[in-house]
């Protein structure tokens, strides 16, 4: 949010989407009137943690970037 050309919505405006079982990132982006949405999932099995995320361009429903990160939970902040 410290970048000049990027405006980040406050946490309070996006919290309502986190409570839903199935979230459509495009619908959320249209409701919030944003250009991009960062969507992500966190999975944990035992000590293994996987974070999967993608940056979606709302107008085109196009994935601009995607990443998957796997760590042990005792090393998660590394």
ABEGO torsion letter per residue (X at the ends): XABAABBBBBAAAAAAAAABABBBAAAAAAAAGBABBBBBBBBBBEABBBBBBBBBBAAAGBBABBBBBBBBAAAAAX
